[in-house]
Amino acid sequence: MSENFYHKPFRFKSIFSGNSLQPTDLGKSISNHIELIIFTRFGEHRYRNDFGCEIWDLDFELIVSESIWEEKFRKSLLKSITDYEFRIYDTSVEVHITEVENVYPLRKITEIKKKVDISVRALIKTTGEKYFFNTALFLSPLST
């Protein structure tokens, strides 16, 4: 595996002007790859139909039980990270869903969104150091 890691998003303007891509560290590269897994729908990758995670299928599913939804998504994400991110091991994933309410008094609108907090903990294979990734996503908004 390459020891060169690059900052995302790529700045192609710098490449075309003769400069190289902006480098980044191993931890940031792993985080970028996990984000790619989260934001990719199953079947979207032409050569790897199982690359991605289930959140895109679960996003429009009626959430009857938040704990079942969280566990389903957690298992899907853990499997994808374990299958496709080879630079970490002993991986654990936590998923928590909450409701966030935004009130816009001037427009007389209340917007309720589902917020999904995602945490990934692991160990980096090459160094043995602890790795931590955390992000939050908002699911389909409900407005009144």
trRosetta pair geometry for C-beta under 8 A, 3 or more apart (Angstrom, degrees):
i j d omega theta_ij theta_ji phi_ij phi_ji
1 86 7.3 -168 -69 84 149 124
1 87 7.4 -159 132 -77 166 99
2 5 7.8 152 109 -62 101 57
4 23 6.7 -91 -161 -120 80 105
5 23 6.5 83 75 -165 62 76
5 24 5.1 -82 118 72 100 78
5 25 6.5 10 74 137 138 9
5 26 6.0 170 -22 -88 158 42
5 28 7.1 135 139 75 133 89
5 29 3.6 -83 -154 -66 131 141
6 10 6.8 26 138 -97 130 88
6 21 4.4 -6 -138 134 130 134
6 22 6.6 105 -161 74 77 54
6 23 6.1 -69 -104 -113 54 41
6 24 6.1 67 165 13 12 95
6 29 7.5 81 37 -102 40 104
7 10 7.8 138 88 -92 67 44
7 21 7.1 -174 38 163 78 91
7 22 4.1 -25 27 95 129 106
7 23 6.8 63 -22 103 89 10
7 24 4.4 128 -73 -47 67 114
7 28 7.4 -14 -108 133 65 139
8 24 7.7 -52 -1 -8 68 154
8 32 4.7 128 10 -135 140 134
10 15 7.6 4 169 -23 108 128
10 21 6.1 -48 -136 -127 91 115
11 14 4.6 46 111 8 110 112
11 15 7.4 156 100 -13 62 84
11 21 7.3 149 45 -132 78 65
11 22 6.5 54 18 -8 118 110
12 15 5.2 -50 -152 34 49 115
12 16 6.2 44 153 -17 75 104
13 16 6.0 -58 -147 40 30 107
13 17 6.4 19 155 -11 64 112
14 17 5.8 -62 -144 44 31 105
14 19 4.1 -60 175 70 92 121
14 20 7.5 -28 133 69 112 20
14 21 7.3 130 88 -99 121 38
14 22 7.5 67 64 -37 163 87
15 19 6.7 -88 -80 71 28 66
15 20 7.4 38 -103 -135 71 24
15 21 6.6 6 -73 -64 104 75
24 28 4.3 -95 163 86 124 134
24 29 5.8 154 93 -55 110 82
24 32 7.7 94 84 -21 156 136
25 28 5.2 92 58 14 74 102
25 29 7.0 -134 101 -7 38 94
26 29 5.6 -59 -148 37 30 114
26 30 6.4 31 155 -20 66 104
26 87 6.9 -154 -172 171 105 145
26 124 6.6 81 130 -147 132 141
26 126 7.3 -110 -142 48 162 131
26 127 7.8 144 76 -6 157 126
27 30 5.8 -54 -150 34 31 110
27 31 6.5 31 151 -18 64 106
27 124 7.4 -72 -83 -76 77 139
27 131 6.3 -172 -125 -128 91 96
28 31 5.5 -52 -148 37 35 114
28 32 6.4 40 151 -22 66 102
29 32 5.6 -49 -148 33 32 114
29 33 6.6 30 153 -17 62 105
29 87 7.9 34 100 39 108 167
30 33 5.7 -56 -152 36 32 111
30 34 6.4 32 151 -18 66 105
30 85 6.4 82 -150 -162 86 124
30 87 5.6 -123 -93 80 110 128
30 88 6.2 87 -149 -36 140 119
30 124 7.4 -119 -44 -105 158 100
30 131 6.4 -37 101 -160 157 144
30 133 7.4 -126 117 -63 97 128
31 34 5.7 -54 -146 37 32 110
31 35 6.4 36 153 -20 64 104
31 133 5.2 170 -112 -115 85 113
32 35 5.7 -53 -151 35 31 113
32 36 6.5 35 150 -21 63 104
33 36 5.4 -49 -151 33 35 115
33 37 6.6 39 149 -20 64 100
33 84 7.5 -158 166 128 113 100
33 85 5.6 137 116 -104 129 103
34 37 5.5 -48 -151 32 36 114
34 38 6.5 36 151 -19 66 103
34 81 6.3 18 -117 -110 93 109
34 85 6.4 7 -73 -73 80 151
34 120 6.1 -127 -148 22 154 162
34 133 5.4 40 73 167 162 171
35 38 5.6 -54 -148 37 34 112
35 39 6.0 13 160 -5 69 113
35 135 7.0 114 -99 -54 91 164
36 39 6.2 -65 -137 48 26 98
36 40 6.0 25 162 -25 64 116
37 40 6.1 -63 -141 33 23 109
37 51 7.2 -108 -120 -178 74 76
37 52 6.3 171 -163 -126 54 26
37 53 5.9 71 151 -30 82 105
37 77 7.2 111 128 -145 117 75
37 80 5.0 150 -170 135 123 124
37 81 6.2 137 111 -78 171 68
37 84 6.2 158 -95 76 122 135
37 85 7.2 -72 -36 -41 145 110
38 53 5.7 -17 -119 24 41 136
38 55 6.7 20 -167 14 73 143
38 77 6.9 18 -96 -123 80 113
38 118 7.0 154 -111 82 140 174
38 135 7.2 -162 37 72 176 145
38 137 7.5 -161 165 -53 127 138
40 44 5.2 -149 -169 64 82 132
40 45 6.2 26 -177 -40 137 101
40 51 6.0 -24 119 128 145 88
40 52 3.6 -120 107 -103 89 94
40 53 7.2 96 68 11 71 68
41 44 4.5 99 62 -33 80 122
41 52 5.3 7 114 -175 8 157
41 56 3.9 -47 -106 45 100 164
41 57 7.6 121 -149 -37 96 77
42 49 6.6 43 177 165 77 67
42 50 6.5 -6 -139 -128 98 36
42 51 7.6 154 -119 69 53 38
42 52 4.8 -152 -66 71 46 125
42 53 7.5 -125 -48 70 86 6
42 54 6.8 14 -24 -88 122 57
42 56 7.4 -161 14 54 73 117
42 57 7.2 -11 25 -29 116 120
43 49 5.1 14 -99 -152 54 85
43 52 7.6 -60 21 26 48 146
44 51 7.7 -96 62 85 81 92
44 52 6.0 94 31 -66 108 147
45 48 4.5 -15 108 61 133 83
45 49 6.9 -153 69 -81 83 25
45 51 4.2 6 20 60 151 127
45 52 6.7 -172 -8 -36 107 103
48 51 3.8 59 112 -21 117 116
48 84 7.9 100 163 -100 154 126
50 80 7.7 -161 150 -105 80 86
50 83 7.3 -48 121 125 116 163
51 80 7.1 102 -151 -148 41 107
51 84 6.1 93 -124 -86 88 153
52 56 7.4 -29 163 11 128 124
52 80 6.5 -98 85 -128 22 147
53 56 7.6 123 86 2 64 85
53 73 7.3 60 162 -160 116 74
53 76 5.0 112 -161 130 81 107
53 77 4.8 21 -129 -89 140 70
53 80 5.1 -110 -79 8 82 157
54 57 5.1 -55 -167 43 73 110
54 58 5.5 65 135 -20 90 109
54 72 6.7 -94 101 144 148 91
54 73 6.0 -143 77 -114 103 59
54 76 3.6 -81 7 -148 116 170
54 77 7.7 -105 28 -44 85 67
55 58 5.5 -64 -139 48 34 107
55 59 6.0 58 156 -51 68 92
55 73 5.8 58 -84 -136 78 114
55 76 7.6 -178 -35 92 63 138
55 77 7.7 38 -38 -65 103 106
55 116 7.4 -171 -133 80 126 170
55 137 7.2 40 -177 86 151 165
56 59 5.8 -23 -142 -1 29 120
57 60 7.9 -79 -176 39 31 86
57 61 7.0 37 139 -35 64 117
58 61 5.0 -56 -151 22 47 125
58 69 6.2 131 -170 -156 126 93
58 72 6.5 154 -96 103 137 121
58 73 5.7 -96 34 -77 169 103
59 139 5.4 -170 -143 -143 79 100
59 140 6.0 114 167 -24 92 102
60 140 6.5 75 -93 -30 64 149
61 69 7.3 175 91 -116 122 110
63 66 5.9 41 168 -85 122 62
63 69 5.0 -22 -132 -50 99 155
63 97 7.5 -138 -149 135 156 163
63 114 7.3 122 -6 -104 156 156
64 68 7.2 -6 74 50 88 133
65 68 4.0 64 87 11 115 110
65 69 6.6 173 90 -12 59 84
66 69 5.5 -56 -147 39 35 113
66 70 6.1 38 155 -22 69 106
66 97 5.1 -141 -159 67 110 124
67 70 5.7 -49 -143 35 31 114
67 71 6.3 29 157 -17 63 107
68 71 5.9 -57 -147 39 29 109
68 72 6.2 32 154 -22 65 108
69 72 5.8 -56 -147 35 28 112
69 73 6.3 21 157 -12 64 109
69 97 6.5 0 95 -11 121 154
70 73 6.0 -62 -149 42 27 106
70 74 6.0 29 155 -23 66 111
70 95 4.6 178 -159 99 83 103
70 96 6.6 21 -127 -102 136 30
70 97 5.7 -137 -75 -5 101 103
71 74 5.5 -51 -139 36 30 115
71 75 6.3 30 160 -18 64 105
71 95 7.9 -167 -65 59 25 118
72 75 6.2 -56 -150 35 25 108
72 76 6.5 24 153 -17 60 110
73 76 5.7 -57 -149 38 32 113
73 77 6.2 26 157 -15 68 109
73 95 5.2 -174 92 178 112 173
73 116 7.4 -69 131 -153 165 141
74 77 6.0 -60 -146 40 27 106
74 78 6.1 27 157 -19 65 111
74 93 5.1 169 -158 105 81 109
74 94 7.0 -10 -121 -135 123 19
74 95 4.4 -143 -71 10 92 119
75 78 5.8 -54 -141 38 28 112
75 79 6.3 29 159 -19 63 107
76 79 6.1 -58 -151 35 26 109
76 80 6.5 20 155 -14 62 109
77 80 5.8 -58 -147 39 32 109
77 81 6.2 28 158 -17 67 108
77 93 5.2 172 98 -168 112 163
77 95 7.1 129 25 -59 142 127
77 118 7.1 -130 -165 -145 171 125
77 120 7.9 -121 144 -83 120 111
78 81 5.9 -56 -143 39 28 108
78 82 6.1 27 158 -18 64 111
78 91 6.6 163 -146 115 81 112
78 92 7.6 -15 -115 -146 118 30
78 93 4.5 -140 -72 15 90 130
79 82 5.8 -59 -145 40 27 111
79 83 6.1 21 158 -15 64 113
80 83 5.8 -59 -141 41 28 108
80 84 5.9 -19 174 19 66 117
81 84 6.8 -79 -130 54 20 82
81 85 4.9 -25 -165 23 67 121
81 88 7.6 -31 166 70 105 121
81 91 5.6 -160 115 168 124 160
81 93 6.9 147 20 -62 145 126
81 120 6.6 -175 -122 -135 166 138
82 85 7.5 -26 -67 48 12 82
82 91 5.9 -154 -78 49 81 137
85 88 5.6 1 129 33 110 101
85 91 7.8 102 77 -82 118 152
86 125 7.6 -26 146 -7 64 150
87 124 6.4 -12 151 -146 88 77
87 125 5.7 -132 -169 21 44 109
87 126 7.1 -28 -158 -9 89 101
88 91 5.8 85 122 -75 112 106
88 122 3.8 51 173 132 126 146
88 123 6.5 144 -159 71 77 38
88 124 5.8 -47 -101 -99 75 47
88 125 6.5 -144 -97 -24 20 85
88 131 5.6 -88 -116 45 127 153
89 122 6.4 137 62 -172 23 104
89 123 5.7 -34 66 65 75 92
89 125 5.7 81 -7 -77 107 90
90 122 5.9 140 78 -150 67 64
90 123 4.9 30 49 13 119 107
91 120 6.6 -18 -161 -169 98 96
91 121 7.2 153 -152 85 49 49
91 122 4.2 -11 -98 -94 72 112
92 120 7.4 161 83 -154 47 49
92 121 5.0 -8 57 60 95 96
92 122 7.2 176 19 -71 59 64
93 118 7.1 -22 -166 -164 95 87
93 119 7.1 154 -157 84 47 55
93 120 5.4 -13 -103 -103 75 75
94 117 7.8 -15 114 112 93 90
94 118 7.4 155 83 -155 58 40
94 119 4.4 -1 54 57 103 103
94 120 8.0 -160 24 -70 68 35
94 121 7.9 34 -5 -1 102 101
95 116 6.3 -14 -165 -170 94 99
95 117 7.2 156 -154 80 43 56
95 118 5.7 -3 -104 -104 76 71
95 119 8.0 -160 -68 27 39 68
96 116 7.3 155 79 -155 42 51
96 117 4.7 -9 59 55 94 105
97 114 5.8 -8 -168 -175 106 104
97 115 7.0 152 -155 79 53 47
97 116 5.3 -20 -99 -99 77 72
97 117 7.8 -166 -77 19 29 72
98 114 7.5 151 78 -157 33 57
98 115 5.1 -21 65 62 84 100
98 117 7.3 26 6 -10 106 107
99 112 5.9 -9 -171 -170 109 100
99 113 7.3 151 -156 79 59 39
99 114 6.2 -40 -99 -100 62 56
99 115 7.3 150 -116 14 11 85
100 112 7.3 154 78 -155 45 51
100 113 5.1 -20 62 64 95 90
100 114 7.7 146 17 -116 82 8
100 115 4.8 60 -18 -26 119 122
100 138 7.3 -70 43 -117 132 107
101 110 6.5 -10 -169 -174 100 99
101 111 7.2 152 -157 81 51 49
101 112 5.2 -17 -102 -102 76 76
102 110 7.3 160 85 -159 49 50
102 111 4.5 -12 62 61 99 101
102 112 7.9 -171 24 -76 67 31
102 113 7.3 22 0 2 106 107
103 109 7.7 166 -155 92 45 51
103 110 5.2 -15 -107 -108 73 80
103 111 7.8 -169 -76 23 29 69
104 107 4.5 0 123 44 119 105
104 108 7.4 -45 95 18 79 14
104 109 4.5 4 55 60 111 93
104 110 7.5 -163 25 -77 70 33
104 111 7.1 40 -7 -6 105 105
105 108 6.9 23 -165 -79 36 47
109 143 5.9 -12 -171 -168 109 107
109 144 6.9 157 -155 78 59 49
110 143 7.2 156 85 -155 46 57
110 144 4.9 -6 59 54 93 101
111 141 5.5 -15 -170 -170 107 119
111 142 7.1 147 -161 79 56 48
111 143 4.7 -19 -106 -103 79 82
111 144 7.8 -168 -78 21 38 64
112 141 7.3 141 74 -162 42 67
112 142 4.6 -23 66 69 93 103
112 143 7.6 -178 22 -80 65 34
112 144 7.8 33 -3 -7 101 100
113 138 4.7 -3 164 -163 137 109
113 139 6.7 156 -175 59 81 59
113 140 7.8 -172 -135 96 77 29
113 141 4.9 -38 -90 -106 93 75
113 142 7.2 176 -79 23 42 72
114 138 7.0 135 76 -160 51 56
114 139 4.0 -15 69 47 108 115
114 140 7.3 22 28 51 107 61
115 136 5.8 -1 -176 -176 101 113
115 137 7.3 157 -156 80 53 42
115 138 5.6 -28 -100 -99 67 70
115 139 7.7 -149 -73 10 21 81
116 136 6.6 159 80 -157 49 60
116 137 4.7 -12 57 59 103 92
116 138 7.7 -177 16 -83 77 21
116 139 6.4 72 -20 -33 110 104
117 134 7.4 -9 -174 -166 89 91
117 135 7.9 173 -151 92 50 38
117 136 5.1 -22 -100 -101 64 90
118 133 7.8 -21 119 117 93 93
118 134 7.0 163 89 -150 58 44
118 135 5.3 -9 59 62 103 80
118 136 7.1 175 17 -88 75 36
118 137 7.1 32 -10 -1 116 101
119 132 7.3 -23 -166 -165 91 86
119 133 7.0 155 -157 85 44 58
119 134 5.0 -3 -106 -103 77 83
120 131 7.7 -24 116 118 93 97
120 132 7.2 154 83 -156 60 39
120 133 4.1 1 52 55 105 106
120 134 7.7 -157 24 -66 66 45
121 130 7.2 -24 -162 -169 89 97
121 131 7.1 148 -158 84 42 63
121 132 5.7 -4 -105 -105 72 73
121 133 8.0 -156 -65 27 36 68
122 130 7.8 145 84 -160 38 54
122 131 4.7 -19 69 63 83 112
123 128 6.1 -13 -180 -155 114 42
123 129 7.1 161 -154 82 71 26
123 130 6.3 -48 -103 -103 66 44
123 131 6.5 161 -111 9 13 94
124 127 4.9 15 94 46 119 93
124 128 6.8 -53 71 5 74 12
124 129 5.3 2 34 57 115 76
124 130 7.8 11 -1 75 87 3
124 131 5.2 110 -49 -47 87 119
125 128 7.9 11 -167 -64 16 49
138 141 7.3 18 153 -67 116 86
